[in-house]
Amino acid sequence: MVGTAGSHLVDVSHDAGLVVVGRRRRSAQLGPHIGPETHHVLREAVPPVAVVPHD
């Protein structure tokens, strides 16, 4: 498949009740705390999005 993971998740999420994506836990206080794919899903997905931190 061609494209980013975020765009594919958005495409298949239209009929979903909830989209769950992960993000790595960071110890640094500065800088972005989510990656570009998670950010894309948060901006573009129709259903609610839950972002779950993991190690």
mmCIF entry with sequence, helices, sheets and N, C-alpha, C, O atoms, coordinates in Angstrom:
data_MODEL
# 
_entry.id   MODEL 
# 
_entity.id                         1 
_entity.type                       polymer 
_entity.pdbx_number_of_molecules   1 
# 
_entity_poly.entity_id                      1 
_entity_poly.type                           'polypeptide(L)' 
_entity_poly.nstd_linkage                   no 
_entity_poly.nstd_monomer                   no 
_entity_poly.pdbx_seq_one_letter_code       MVGTAGSHLVDVSHDAGLVVVGRRRRSAQLGPHIGPETHHVLREAVPPVAVVPHD 
_entity_poly.pdbx_seq_one_letter_code_can   MVGTAGSHLVDVSHDAGLVVVGRRRRSAQLGPHIGPETHHVLREAVPPVAVVPHD 
_entity_poly.pdbx_strand_id                 A 
# 
loop_
_entity_poly_seq.entity_id 
_entity_poly_seq.num 
_entity_poly_seq.mon_id 
_entity_poly_seq.hetero 
1 1  MET n 
1 2  VAL n 
1 3  GLY n 
1 4  THR n 
1 5  ALA n 
1 6  GLY n 
1 7  SER n 
1 8  HIS n 
1 9  LEU n 
1 10 VAL n 
1 11 ASP n 
1 12 VAL n 
1 13 SER n 
1 14 HIS n 
1 15 ASP n 
1 16 ALA n 
1 17 GLY n 
1 18 LEU n 
1 19 VAL n 
1 20 VAL n 
1 21 VAL n 
1 22 GLY n 
1 23 ARG n 
1 24 ARG n 
1 25 ARG n 
1 26 ARG n 
1 27 SER n 
1 28 ALA n 
1 29 GLN n 
1 30 LEU n 
1 31 GLY n 
1 32 PRO n 
1 33 HIS n 
1 34 ILE n 
1 35 GLY n 
1 36 PRO n 
1 37 GLU n 
1 38 THR n 
1 39 HIS n 
1 40 HIS n 
1 41 VAL n 
1 42 LEU n 
1 43 ARG n 
1 44 GLU n 
1 45 ALA n 
1 46 VAL n 
1 47 PRO n 
1 48 PRO n 
1 49 VAL n 
1 50 ALA n 
1 51 VAL n 
1 52 VAL n 
1 53 PRO n 
1 54 HIS n 
1 55 ASP n 
# 
_struct_asym.id          A 
_struct_asym.entity_id   1 
# 
loop_
_struct_conf.conf_type_id 
_struct_conf.id 
_struct_conf.pdbx_PDB_helix_id 
_struct_conf.beg_label_comp_id 
_struct_conf.beg_label_asym_id 
_struct_conf.beg_label_seq_id 
_struct_conf.pdbx_beg_PDB_ins_code 
_struct_conf.end_label_comp_id 
_struct_conf.end_label_asym_id 
_struct_conf.end_label_seq_id 
_struct_conf.pdbx_end_PDB_ins_code 
_struct_conf.beg_auth_comp_id 
_struct_conf.beg_auth_asym_id 
_struct_conf.beg_auth_seq_id 
_struct_conf.end_auth_comp_id 
_struct_conf.end_auth_asym_id 
_struct_conf.end_auth_seq_id 
_struct_conf.pdbx_PDB_helix_class 
_struct_conf.details 
_struct_conf.pdbx_PDB_helix_length 
HELX_P HELX_P1 AA1 ALA A 5  ? VAL A 12 ? ALA A 5  VAL A 12 1 ? 8 
HELX_P HELX_P2 AA2 PRO A 36 ? GLU A 44 ? PRO A 36 GLU A 44 1 ? 9 
# 
_struct_conf_type.id          HELX_P 
_struct_conf_type.criteria    ? 
_struct_conf_type.reference   ? 
# 
_struct_sheet.id               AA1 
_struct_sheet.type             ? 
_struct_sheet.number_strands   2 
_struct_sheet.details          ? 
# 
_struct_sheet_order.sheet_id     AA1 
_struct_sheet_order.range_id_1   1 
_struct_sheet_order.range_id_2   2 
_struct_sheet_order.offset       ? 
_struct_sheet_order.sense        parallel 
# 
loop_
_struct_sheet_range.sheet_id 
_struct_sheet_range.id 
_struct_sheet_range.beg_label_comp_id 
_struct_sheet_range.beg_label_asym_id 
_struct_sheet_range.beg_label_seq_id 
_struct_sheet_range.pdbx_beg_PDB_ins_code 
_struct_sheet_range.end_label_comp_id 
_struct_sheet_range.end_label_asym_id 
_struct_sheet_range.end_label_seq_id 
_struct_sheet_range.pdbx_end_PDB_ins_code 
_struct_sheet_range.beg_auth_comp_id 
_struct_sheet_range.beg_auth_asym_id 
_struct_sheet_range.beg_auth_seq_id 
_struct_sheet_range.end_auth_comp_id 
_struct_sheet_range.end_auth_asym_id 
_struct_sheet_range.end_auth_seq_id 
AA1 1 VAL A 19 ? ARG A 24 ? VAL A 19 ARG A 24 
AA1 2 VAL A 49 ? HIS A 54 ? VAL A 49 HIS A 54 
# 
loop_
_atom_site.group_PDB 
_atom_site.id 
_atom_site.type_symbol 
_atom_site.label_atom_id 
_atom_site.label_alt_id 
_atom_site.label_comp_id 
_atom_site.label_asym_id 
_atom_site.label_entity_id 
_atom_site.label_seq_id 
_atom_site.pdbx_PDB_ins_code 
_atom_site.Cartn_x 
_atom_site.Cartn_y 
_atom_site.Cartn_z 
_atom_site.occupancy 
_atom_site.B_iso_or_equiv 
_atom_site.pdbx_formal_charge 
_atom_site.auth_seq_id 
_atom_site.auth_comp_id 
_atom_site.auth_asym_id 
_atom_site.auth_atom_id 
_atom_site.pdbx_PDB_model_num 
ATOM 1   N N  . MET A 1 1  ? 0.831   -1.171 0.000  1.00 0.00 ? 1  MET A N  1 
ATOM 2   C CA . MET A 1 1  ? 0.000   0.000  0.000  1.00 0.00 ? 1  MET A CA 1 
ATOM 3   C C  . MET A 1 1  ? 0.883   1.244  0.000  1.00 0.00 ? 1  MET A C  1 
ATOM 4   O O  . MET A 1 1  ? 1.931   1.281  0.644  1.00 0.00 ? 1  MET A O  1 
ATOM 5   N N  . VAL A 1 2  ? 0.451   2.227  -0.712 1.00 0.00 ? 2  VAL A N  1 
ATOM 6   C CA . VAL A 1 2  ? 1.189   3.476  -0.793 1.00 0.00 ? 2  VAL A CA 1 
ATOM 7   C C  . VAL A 1 2  ? 0.476   4.503  0.079  1.00 0.00 ? 2  VAL A C  1 
ATOM 8   O O  . VAL A 1 2  ? -0.751  4.601  0.058  1.00 0.00 ? 2  VAL A O  1 
ATOM 9   N N  . GLY A 1 3  ? 1.249   5.263  0.841  1.00 0.00 ? 3  GLY A N  1 
ATOM 10  C CA . GLY A 1 3  ? 0.691   6.306  1.698  1.00 0.00 ? 3  GLY A CA 1 
ATOM 11  C C  . GLY A 1 3  ? 1.172   6.133  3.119  1.00 0.00 ? 3  GLY A C  1 
ATOM 12  O O  . GLY A 1 3  ? 1.920   5.206  3.429  1.00 0.00 ? 3  GLY A O  1 
ATOM 13  N N  . THR A 1 4  ? 0.739   7.029  3.973  1.00 0.00 ? 4  THR A N  1 
ATOM 14  C CA . THR A 1 4  ? 1.175   6.981  5.364  1.00 0.00 ? 4  THR A CA 1 
ATOM 15  C C  . THR A 1 4  ? 0.199   6.167  6.211  1.00 0.00 ? 4  THR A C  1 
ATOM 16  O O  . THR A 1 4  ? -0.958  5.975  5.837  1.00 0.00 ? 4  THR A O  1 
ATOM 17  N N  . ALA A 1 5  ? 0.676   5.701  7.335  1.00 0.00 ? 5  ALA A N  1 
ATOM 18  C CA . ALA A 1 5  ? -0.178  4.938  8.241  1.00 0.00 ? 5  ALA A CA 1 
ATOM 19  C C  . ALA A 1 5  ? -1.353  5.797  8.716  1.00 0.00 ? 5  ALA A C  1 
ATOM 20  O O  . ALA A 1 5  ? -2.479  5.312  8.823  1.00 0.00 ? 5  ALA A O  1 
ATOM 21  N N  . GLY A 1 6  ? -1.087  7.062  8.996  1.00 0.00 ? 6  GLY A N  1 
ATOM 22  C CA . GLY A 1 6  ? -2.146  7.957  9.460  1.00 0.00 ? 6  GLY A CA 1 
ATOM 23  C C  . GLY A 1 6  ? -3.263  8.105  8.448  1.00 0.00 ? 6  GLY A C  1 
ATOM 24  O O  . GLY A 1 6  ? -4.438  8.083  8.816  1.00 0.00 ? 6  GLY A O  1 
ATOM 25  N N  . SER A 1 7  ? -2.919  8.254  7.190  1.00 0.00 ? 7  SER A N  1 
ATOM 26  C CA . SER A 1 7  ? -3.960  8.415  6.168  1.00 0.00 ? 7  SER A CA 1 
ATOM 27  C C  . SER A 1 7  ? -4.748  7.118  5.985  1.00 0.00 ? 7  SER A C  1 
ATOM 28  O O  . SER A 1 7  ? -5.956  7.170  5.754  1.00 0.00 ? 7  SER A O  1 
ATOM 29  N N  . HIS A 1 8  ? -4.104  5.968  6.081  1.00 0.00 ? 8  HIS A N  1 
ATOM 30  C CA . HIS A 1 8  ? -4.817  4.697  5.991  1.00 0.00 ? 8  HIS A CA 1 
ATOM 31  C C  . HIS A 1 8  ? -5.748  4.505  7.178  1.00 0.00 ? 8  HIS A C  1 
ATOM 32  O O  . HIS A 1 8  ? -6.872  4.033  7.009  1.00 0.00 ? 8  HIS A O  1 
ATOM 33  N N  . LEU A 1 9  ? -5.303  4.860  8.365  1.00 0.00 ? 9  LEU A N  1 
ATOM 34  C CA . LEU A 1 9  ? -6.167  4.754  9.543  1.00 0.00 ? 9  LEU A CA 1 
ATOM 35  C C  . LEU A 1 9  ? -7.389  5.646  9.414  1.00 0.00 ? 9  LEU A C  1 
ATOM 36  O O  . LEU A 1 9  ? -8.496  5.236  9.763  1.00 0.00 ? 9  LEU A O  1 
ATOM 37  N N  . VAL A 1 10 ? -7.201  6.848  8.922  1.00 0.00 ? 10 VAL A N  1 
ATOM 38  C CA . VAL A 1 10 ? -8.326  7.761  8.726  1.00 0.00 ? 10 VAL A CA 1 
ATOM 39  C C  . VAL A 1 10 ? -9.292  7.180  7.701  1.00 0.00 ? 10 VAL A C  1 
ATOM 40  O O  . VAL A 1 10 ? -10.505 7.243  7.897  1.00 0.00 ? 10 VAL A O  1 
ATOM 41  N N  . ASP A 1 11 ? -8.777  6.617  6.618  1.00 0.00 ? 11 ASP A N  1 
ATOM 42  C CA . ASP A 1 11 ? -9.628  6.049  5.564  1.00 0.00 ? 11 ASP A CA 1 
ATOM 43  C C  . ASP A 1 11 ? -10.508 4.913  6.078  1.00 0.00 ? 11 ASP A C  1 
ATOM 44  O O  . ASP A 1 11 ? -11.686 4.836  5.728  1.00 0.00 ? 11 ASP A O  1 
ATOM 45  N N  . VAL A 1 12 ? -9.952  4.040  6.898  1.00 0.00 ? 12 VAL A N  1 
ATOM 46  C CA . VAL A 1 12 ? -10.719 2.880  7.364  1.00 0.00 ? 12 VAL A CA 1 
ATOM 47  C C  . VAL A 1 12 ? -11.520 3.159  8.631  1.00 0.00 ? 12 VAL A C  1 
ATOM 48  O O  . VAL A 1 12 ? -12.250 2.283  9.095  1.00 0.00 ? 12 VAL A O  1 
ATOM 49  N N  . SER A 1 13 ? -11.402 4.349  9.195  1.00 0.00 ? 13 SER A N  1 
ATOM 50  C CA . SER A 1 13 ? -12.073 4.634  10.463 1.00 0.00 ? 13 SER A CA 1 
ATOM 51  C C  . SER A 1 13 ? -13.452 5.261  10.321 1.00 0.00 ? 13 SER A C  1 
ATOM 52  O O  . SER A 1 13 ? -14.102 5.530  11.331 1.00 0.00 ? 13 SER A O  1 
ATOM 53  N N  . HIS A 1 14 ? -13.913 5.499  9.114  1.00 0.00 ? 14 HIS A N  1 
ATOM 54  C CA . HIS A 1 14 ? -15.179 6.218  8.928  1.00 0.00 ? 14 HIS A CA 1 
ATOM 55  C C  . HIS A 1 14 ? -16.371 5.525  9.582  1.00 0.00 ? 14 HIS A C  1 
ATOM 56  O O  . HIS A 1 14 ? -17.290 6.206  10.037 1.00 0.00 ? 14 HIS A O  1 
ATOM 57  N N  . ASP A 1 15 ? -16.384 4.207  9.643  1.00 0.00 ? 15 ASP A N  1 
ATOM 58  C CA . ASP A 1 15 ? -17.492 3.478  10.251 1.00 0.00 ? 15 ASP A CA 1 
ATOM 59  C C  . ASP A 1 15 ? -17.199 3.050  11.686 1.00 0.00 ? 15 ASP A C  1 
ATOM 60  O O  . ASP A 1 15 ? -18.012 2.365  12.306 1.00 0.00 ? 15 ASP A O  1 
ATOM 61  N N  . ALA A 1 16 ? -16.062 3.442  12.209 1.00 0.00 ? 16 ALA A N  1 
ATOM 62  C CA . ALA A 1 16 ? -15.669 3.030  13.562 1.00 0.00 ? 16 ALA A CA 1 
ATOM 63  C C  . ALA A 1 16 ? -16.335 3.909  14.616 1.00 0.00 ? 16 ALA A C  1 
ATOM 64  O O  . ALA A 1 16 ? -16.700 5.053  14.346 1.00 0.00 ? 16 ALA A O  1 
ATOM 65  N N  . GLY A 1 17 ? -16.488 3.360  15.818 1.00 0.00 ? 17 GLY A N  1 
ATOM 66  C CA . GLY A 1 17 ? -17.007 4.132  16.935 1.00 0.00 ? 17 GLY A CA 1 
ATOM 67  C C  . GLY A 1 17 ? -15.902 4.821  17.711 1.00 0.00 ? 17 GLY A C  1 
ATOM 68  O O  . GLY A 1 17 ? -16.145 5.806  18.408 1.00 0.00 ? 17 GLY A O  1 
ATOM 69  N N  . LEU A 1 18 ? -14.676 4.299  17.589 1.00 0.00 ? 18 LEU A N  1 
ATOM 70  C CA . LEU A 1 18 ? -13.525 4.838  18.313 1.00 0.00 ? 18 LEU A CA 1 
ATOM 71  C C  . LEU A 1 18 ? -12.257 4.375  17.609 1.00 0.00 ? 18 LEU A C  1 
ATOM 72  O O  . LEU A 1 18 ? -12.167 3.228  17.173 1.00 0.00 ? 18 LEU A O  1 
ATOM 73  N N  . VAL A 1 19 ? -11.281 5.264  17.500 1.00 0.00 ? 19 VAL A N  1 
ATOM 74  C CA . VAL A 1 19 ? -9.964  4.917  16.970 1.00 0.00 ? 19 VAL A CA 1 
ATOM 75  C C  . VAL A 1 19 ? -8.984  5.012  18.133 1.00 0.00 ? 19 VAL A C  1 
ATOM 76  O O  . VAL A 1 19 ? -8.932  6.029  18.823 1.00 0.00 ? 19 VAL A O  1 
ATOM 77  N N  . VAL A 1 20 ? -8.208  3.956  18.349 1.00 0.00 ? 20 VAL A N  1 
ATOM 78  C CA . VAL A 1 20 ? -7.213  3.942  19.417 1.00 0.00 ? 20 VAL A CA 1 
ATOM 79  C C  . VAL A 1 20 ? -5.834  3.903  18.770 1.00 0.00 ? 20 VAL A C  1 
ATOM 80  O O  . VAL A 1 20 ? -5.533  2.997  17.992 1.00 0.00 ? 20 VAL A O  1 
ATOM 81  N N  . VAL A 1 21 ? -5.000  4.884  19.092 1.00 0.00 ? 21 VAL A N  1 
ATOM 82  C CA . VAL A 1 21 ? -3.622  4.928  18.600 1.00 0.00 ? 21 VAL A CA 1 
ATOM 83  C C  . VAL A 1 21 ? -2.688  5.040  19.793 1.00 0.00 ? 21 VAL A C  1 
ATOM 84  O O  . VAL A 1 21 ? -3.083  5.520  20.855 1.00 0.00 ? 21 VAL A O  1 
ATOM 85  N N  . GLY A 1 22 ? -1.465  4.602  19.620 1.00 0.00 ? 22 GLY A N  1 
ATOM 86  C CA . GLY A 1 22 ? -0.493  4.644  20.698 1.00 0.00 ? 22 GLY A CA 1 
ATOM 87  C C  . GLY A 1 22 ? 0.527   5.743  20.497 1.00 0.00 ? 22 GLY A C  1 
ATOM 88  O O  . GLY A 1 22 ? 0.687   6.277  19.399 1.00 0.00 ? 22 GLY A O  1 
ATOM 89  N N  . ARG A 1 23 ? 1.206   6.067  21.566 1.00 0.00 ? 23 ARG A N  1 
ATOM 90  C CA . ARG A 1 23 ? 2.350   6.973  21.512 1.00 0.00 ? 23 ARG A CA 1 
ATOM 91  C C  . ARG A 1 23 ? 3.355   6.509  22.537 1.00 0.00 ? 23 ARG A C  1 
ATOM 92  O O  . ARG A 1 23 ? 2.990   5.960  23.576 1.00 0.00 ? 23 ARG A O  1 
ATOM 93  N N  . ARG A 1 24 ? 4.617   6.730  22.247 1.00 0.00 ? 24 ARG A N  1 
ATOM 94  C CA . ARG A 1 24 ? 5.665   6.345  23.194 1.00 0.00 ? 24 ARG A CA 1 
ATOM 95  C C  . ARG A 1 24 ? 5.717   7.326  24.355 1.00 0.00 ? 24 ARG A C  1 
ATOM 96  O O  . ARG A 1 24 ? 5.496   8.524  24.185 1.00 0.00 ? 24 ARG A O  1 
ATOM 97  N N  . ARG A 1 25 ? 6.008   6.805  25.521 1.00 0.00 ? 25 ARG A N  1 
ATOM 98  C CA . ARG A 1 25 ? 6.205   7.683  26.682 1.00 0.00 ? 25 ARG A CA 1 
ATOM 99  C C  . ARG A 1 25 ? 7.548   8.362  26.535 1.00 0.00 ? 25 ARG A C  1 
ATOM 100 O O  . ARG A 1 25 ? 8.528   7.743  26.122 1.00 0.00 ? 25 ARG A O  1 
ATOM 101 N N  . ARG A 1 26 ? 7.589   9.653  26.879 1.00 0.00 ? 26 ARG A N  1 
ATOM 102 C CA . ARG A 1 26 ? 8.832   10.416 26.778 1.00 0.00 ? 26 ARG A CA 1 
ATOM 103 C C  . ARG A 1 26 ? 9.186   10.970 28.143 1.00 0.00 ? 26 ARG A C  1 
ATOM 104 O O  . ARG A 1 26 ? 8.311   11.397 28.897 1.00 0.00 ? 26 ARG A O  1 
ATOM 105 N N  . SER A 1 27 ? 10.442  10.961 28.451 1.00 0.00 ? 27 SER A N  1 
ATOM 106 C CA . SER A 1 27 ? 10.878  11.544 29.715 1.00 0.00 ? 27 SER A CA 1 
ATOM 107 C C  . SER A 1 27 ? 11.216  13.024 29.546 1.00 0.00 ? 27 SER A C  1 
ATOM 108 O O  . SER A 1 27 ? 11.220  13.771 30.524 1.00 0.00 ? 27 SER A O  1 
ATOM 109 N N  . ALA A 1 28 ? 11.497  13.452 28.322 1.00 0.00 ? 28 ALA A N  1 
ATOM 110 C CA . ALA A 1 28 ? 11.838  14.856 28.064 1.00 0.00 ? 28 ALA A CA 1 
ATOM 111 C C  . ALA A 1 28 ? 10.582  15.721 28.139 1.00 0.00 ? 28 ALA A C  1 
ATOM 112 O O  . ALA A 1 28 ? 9.512   15.303 27.695 1.00 0.00 ? 28 ALA A O  1 
ATOM 113 N N  . GLN A 1 29 ? 10.707  16.909 28.694 1.00 0.00 ? 29 GLN A N  1 
ATOM 114 C CA . GLN A 1 29 ? 9.573   17.810 28.822 1.00 0.00 ? 29 GLN A CA 1 
ATOM 115 C C  . GLN A 1 29 ? 9.363   18.667 27.581 1.00 0.00 ? 29 GLN A C  1 
ATOM 116 O O  . GLN A 1 29 ? 8.257   19.154 27.346 1.00 0.00 ? 29 GLN A O  1 
ATOM 117 N N  . LEU A 1 30 ? 10.408  18.856 26.788 1.00 0.00 ? 30 LEU A N  1 
ATOM 118 C CA . LEU A 1 30 ? 10.302  19.698 25.603 1.00 0.00 ? 30 LEU A CA 1 
ATOM 119 C C  . LEU A 1 30 ? 10.149  18.858 24.348 1.00 0.00 ? 30 LEU A C  1 
ATOM 120 O O  . LEU A 1 30 ? 10.563  17.699 24.303 1.00 0.00 ? 30 LEU A O  1 
ATOM 121 N N  . GLY A 1 31 ? 9.559   19.447 23.350 1.00 0.00 ? 31 GLY A N  1 
ATOM 122 C CA . GLY A 1 31 ? 9.415   18.776 22.074 1.00 0.00 ? 31 GLY A CA 1 
ATOM 123 C C  . GLY A 1 31 ? 8.055   18.132 21.919 1.00 0.00 ? 31 GLY A C  1 
ATOM 124 O O  . GLY A 1 31 ? 7.263   18.096 22.861 1.00 0.00 ? 31 GLY A O  1 
ATOM 125 N N  . PRO A 1 32 ? 7.785   17.625 20.729 1.00 0.00 ? 32 PRO A N  1 
ATOM 126 C CA . PRO A 1 32 ? 6.479   17.018 20.470 1.00 0.00 ? 32 PRO A CA 1 
ATOM 127 C C  . PRO A 1 32 ? 6.297   15.734 21.278 1.00 0.00 ? 32 PRO A C  1 
ATOM 128 O O  . PRO A 1 32 ? 7.247   14.982 21.492 1.00 0.00 ? 32 PRO A O  1 
ATOM 129 N N  . HIS A 1 33 ? 5.090   15.502 21.712 1.00 0.00 ? 33 HIS A N  1 
ATOM 130 C CA . HIS A 1 33 ? 4.800   14.312 22.506 1.00 0.00 ? 33 HIS A CA 1 
ATOM 131 C C  . HIS A 1 33 ? 4.025   13.263 21.717 1.00 0.00 ? 33 HIS A C  1 
ATOM 132 O O  . HIS A 1 33 ? 3.807   12.159 22.214 1.00 0.00 ? 33 HIS A O  1 
ATOM 133 N N  . ILE A 1 34 ? 3.610   13.587 20.506 1.00 0.00 ? 34 ILE A N  1 
ATOM 134 C CA . ILE A 1 34 ? 2.994   12.596 19.627 1.00 0.00 ? 34 ILE A CA 1 
ATOM 135 C C  . ILE A 1 34 ? 3.698   12.660 18.280 1.00 0.00 ? 34 ILE A C  1 
ATOM 136 O O  . ILE A 1 34 ? 4.273   13.683 17.908 1.00 0.00 ? 34 ILE A O  1 
ATOM 137 N N  . GLY A 1 35 ? 3.641   11.560 17.569 1.00 0.00 ? 35 GLY A N  1 
ATOM 138 C CA . GLY A 1 35 ? 4.283   11.509 16.264 1.00 0.00 ? 35 GLY A CA 1 
ATOM 139 C C  . GLY A 1 35 ? 3.381   12.048 15.168 1.00 0.00 ? 35 GLY A C  1 
ATOM 140 O O  . GLY A 1 35 ? 2.216   12.365 15.411 1.00 0.00 ? 35 GLY A O  1 
ATOM 141 N N  . PRO A 1 36 ? 3.917   12.148 13.973 1.00 0.00 ? 36 PRO A N  1 
ATOM 142 C CA . PRO A 1 36 ? 3.149   12.716 12.868 1.00 0.00 ? 36 PRO A CA 1 
ATOM 143 C C  . PRO A 1 36 ? 1.934   11.885 12.477 1.00 0.00 ? 36 PRO A C  1 
ATOM 144 O O  . PRO A 1 36 ? 0.923   12.448 12.058 1.00 0.00 ? 36 PRO A O  1 
ATOM 145 N N  . GLU A 1 37 ? 2.003   10.560 12.602 1.00 0.00 ? 37 GLU A N  1 
ATOM 146 C CA . GLU A 1 37 ? 0.856   9.719  12.243 1.00 0.00 ? 37 GLU A CA 1 
ATOM 147 C C  . GLU A 1 37 ? -0.282  9.903  13.233 1.00 0.00 ? 37 GLU A C  1 
ATOM 148 O O  . GLU A 1 37 ? -1.440  10.032 12.833 1.00 0.00 ? 37 GLU A O  1 
ATOM 149 N N  . THR A 1 38 ? 0.034   9.918  14.517 1.00 0.00 ? 38 THR A N  1 
ATOM 150 C CA . THR A 1 38 ? -0.991  10.148 15.532 1.00 0.00 ? 38 THR A CA 1 
ATOM 151 C C  . THR A 1 38 ? -1.594  11.532 15.377 1.00 0.00 ? 38 THR A C  1 
ATOM 152 O O  . THR A 1 38 ? -2.806  11.701 15.515 1.00 0.00 ? 38 THR A O  1 
ATOM 153 N N  . HIS A 1 39 ? -0.773  12.510 15.096 1.00 0.00 ? 39 HIS A N  1 
ATOM 154 C CA . HIS A 1 39 ? -1.263  13.876 14.889 1.00 0.00 ? 39 HIS A CA 1 
ATOM 155 C C  . HIS A 1 39 ? -2.217  13.926 13.700 1.00 0.00 ? 39 HIS A C  1 
ATOM 156 O O  . HIS A 1 39 ? -3.248  14.594 13.763 1.00 0.00 ? 39 HIS A O  1 
ATOM 157 N N  . HIS A 1 40 ? -1.886  13.231 12.626 1.00 0.00 ? 40 HIS A N  1 
ATOM 158 C CA . HIS A 1 40 ? -2.746  13.194 11.439 1.00 0.00 ? 40 HIS A CA 1 
ATOM 159 C C  . HIS A 1 40 ? -4.106  12.572 11.776 1.00 0.00 ? 40 HIS A C  1 
ATOM 160 O O  . HIS A 1 40 ? -5.145  13.092 11.371 1.00 0.00 ? 40 HIS A O  1 
ATOM 161 N N  . VAL A 1 41 ? -4.096  11.470 12.512 1.00 0.00 ? 41 VAL A N  1 
ATOM 162 C CA . VAL A 1 41 ? -5.350  10.812 12.892 1.00 0.00 ? 41 VAL A CA 1 
ATOM 163 C C  . VAL A 1 41 ? -6.179  11.724 13.786 1.00 0.00 ? 41 VAL A C  1 
ATOM 164 O O  . VAL A 1 41 ? -7.393  11.820 13.605 1.00 0.00 ? 41 VAL A O  1 
ATOM 165 N N  . LEU A 1 42 ? -5.557  12.389 14.739 1.00 0.00 ? 42 LEU A N  1 
ATOM 166 C CA . LEU A 1 42 ? -6.291  13.313 15.619 1.00 0.00 ? 42 LEU A CA 1 
ATOM 167 C C  . LEU A 1 42 ? -6.950  14.433 14.822 1.00 0.00 ? 42 LEU A C  1 
ATOM 168 O O  . LEU A 1 42 ? -8.071  14.834 15.136 1.00 0.00 ? 42 LEU A O  1 
ATOM 169 N N  . ARG A 1 43 ? -6.277  14.940 13.805 1.00 0.00 ? 43 ARG A N  1 
ATOM 170 C CA . ARG A 1 43 ? -6.810  16.052 13.003 1.00 0.00 ? 43 ARG A CA 1 
ATOM 171 C C  . ARG A 1 43 ? -7.907  15.614 12.042 1.00 0.00 ? 43 ARG A C  1 
ATOM 172 O O  . ARG A 1 43 ? -8.879  16.342 11.843 1.00 0.00 ? 43 ARG A O  1 
ATOM 173 N N  . GLU A 1 44 ? -7.764  14.431 11.444 1.00 0.00 ? 44 GLU A N  1 
ATOM 174 C CA . GLU A 1 44 ? -8.600  14.072 10.302 1.00 0.00 ? 44 GLU A CA 1 
ATOM 175 C C  . GLU A 1 44 ? -9.672  13.020 10.564 1.00 0.00 ? 44 GLU A C  1 
ATOM 176 O O  . GLU A 1 44 ? -10.621 12.924 9.785  1.00 0.00 ? 44 GLU A O  1 
ATOM 177 N N  . ALA A 1 45 ? -9.560  12.236 11.620 1.00 0.00 ? 45 ALA A N  1 
ATOM 178 C CA . ALA A 1 45 ? -10.514 11.139 11.839 1.00 0.00 ? 45 ALA A CA 1 
ATOM 179 C C  . ALA A 1 45 ? -11.890 11.673 12.208 1.00 0.00 ? 45 ALA A C  1 
ATOM 180 O O  . ALA A 1 45 ? -12.013 12.671 12.919 1.00 0.00 ? 45 ALA A O  1 
ATOM 181 N N  . VAL A 1 46 ? -12.918 10.999 11.717 1.00 0.00 ? 46 VAL A N  1 
ATOM 182 C CA . VAL A 1 46 ? -14.298 11.378 12.014 1.00 0.00 ? 46 VAL A CA 1 
ATOM 183 C C  . VAL A 1 46 ? -14.709 10.923 13.419 1.00 0.00 ? 46 VAL A C  1 
ATOM 184 O O  . VAL A 1 46 ? -15.266 11.726 14.168 1.00 0.00 ? 46 VAL A O  1 
ATOM 185 N N  . PRO A 1 47 ? -14.453 9.654  13.807 1.00 0.00 ? 47 PRO A N  1 
ATOM 186 C CA . PRO A 1 47 ? -14.846 9.222  15.151 1.00 0.00 ? 47 PRO A CA 1 
ATOM 187 C C  . PRO A 1 47 ? -13.893 9.772  16.210 1.00 0.00 ? 47 PRO A C  1 
ATOM 188 O O  . PRO A 1 47 ? -12.842 10.322 15.878 1.00 0.00 ? 47 PRO A O  1 
ATOM 189 N N  . PRO A 1 48 ? -14.257 9.625  17.480 1.00 0.00 ? 48 PRO A N  1 
ATOM 190 C CA . PRO A 1 48 ? -13.336 10.019 18.555 1.00 0.00 ? 48 PRO A CA 1 
ATOM 191 C C  . PRO A 1 48 ? -12.041 9.210  18.479 1.00 0.00 ? 48 PRO A C  1 
ATOM 192 O O  . PRO A 1 48 ? -12.024 8.076  18.000 1.00 0.00 ? 48 PRO A O  1 
ATOM 193 N N  . VAL A 1 49 ? -10.960 9.822  18.964 1.00 0.00 ? 49 VAL A N  1 
ATOM 194 C CA . VAL A 1 49 ? -9.635  9.182  18.943 1.00 0.00 ? 49 VAL A CA 1 
ATOM 195 C C  . VAL A 1 49 ? -9.099  9.138  20.368 1.00 0.00 ? 49 VAL A C  1 
ATOM 196 O O  . VAL A 1 49 ? -9.085  10.154 21.064 1.00 0.00 ? 49 VAL A O  1 
ATOM 197 N N  . ALA A 1 50 ? -8.658  7.956  20.800 1.00 0.00 ? 50 ALA A N  1 
ATOM 198 C CA . ALA A 1 50 ? -8.003  7.792  22.101 1.00 0.00 ? 50 ALA A CA 1 
ATOM 199 C C  . ALA A 1 50 ? -6.520  7.568  21.851 1.00 0.00 ? 50 ALA A C  1 
ATOM 200 O O  . ALA A 1 50 ? -6.142  6.690  21.076 1.00 0.00 ? 50 ALA A O  1 
ATOM 201 N N  . VAL A 1 51 ? -5.680  8.361  22.507 1.00 0.00 ? 51 VAL A N  1 
ATOM 202 C CA . VAL A 1 51 ? -4.225  8.219  22.393 1.00 0.00 ? 51 VAL A CA 1 
ATOM 203 C C  . VAL A 1 51 ? -3.726  7.589  23.682 1.00 0.00 ? 51 VAL A C  1 
ATOM 204 O O  . VAL A 1 51 ? -3.881  8.156  24.764 1.00 0.00 ? 51 VAL A O  1 
ATOM 205 N N  . VAL A 1 52 ? -3.124  6.410  23.558 1.00 0.00 ? 52 VAL A N  1 
ATOM 206 C CA . VAL A 1 52 ? -2.693  5.629  24.720 1.00 0.00 ? 52 VAL A CA 1 
ATOM 207 C C  . VAL A 1 52 ? -1.168  5.595  24.773 1.00 0.00 ? 52 VAL A C  1 
ATOM 208 O O  . VAL A 1 52 ? -0.530  5.123  23.832 1.00 0.00 ? 52 VAL A O  1 
ATOM 209 N N  . PRO A 1 53 ? -0.573  6.091  25.868 1.00 0.00 ? 53 PRO A N  1 
ATOM 210 C CA . PRO A 1 53 ? 0.889   6.015  25.974 1.00 0.00 ? 53 PRO A CA 1 
ATOM 211 C C  . PRO A 1 53 ? 1.344   4.581  26.264 1.00 0.00 ? 53 PRO A C  1 
ATOM 212 O O  . PRO A 1 53 ? 0.673   3.839  26.981 1.00 0.00 ? 53 PRO A O  1 
ATOM 213 N N  . HIS A 1 54 ? 2.480   4.210  25.701 1.00 0.00 ? 54 HIS A N  1 
ATOM 214 C CA . HIS A 1 54 ? 3.055   2.884  25.952 1.00 0.00 ? 54 HIS A CA 1 
ATOM 215 C C  . HIS A 1 54 ? 4.565   3.010  25.967 1.00 0.00 ? 54 HIS A C  1 
ATOM 216 O O  . HIS A 1 54 ? 5.123   4.031  25.567 1.00 0.00 ? 54 HIS A O  1 
ATOM 217 N N  . ASP A 1 55 ? 5.214   1.961  26.433 1.00 0.00 ? 55 ASP A N  1 
ATOM 218 C CA . ASP A 1 55 ? 6.681   1.930  26.490 1.00 0.00 ? 55 ASP A CA 1 
ATOM 219 C C  . ASP A 1 55 ? 7.263   1.332  25.240 1.00 0.00 ? 55 ASP A C  1 
ATOM 220 O O  . ASP A 1 55 ? 8.483   1.227  25.116 1.00 0.00 ? 55 ASP A O  1 
# 
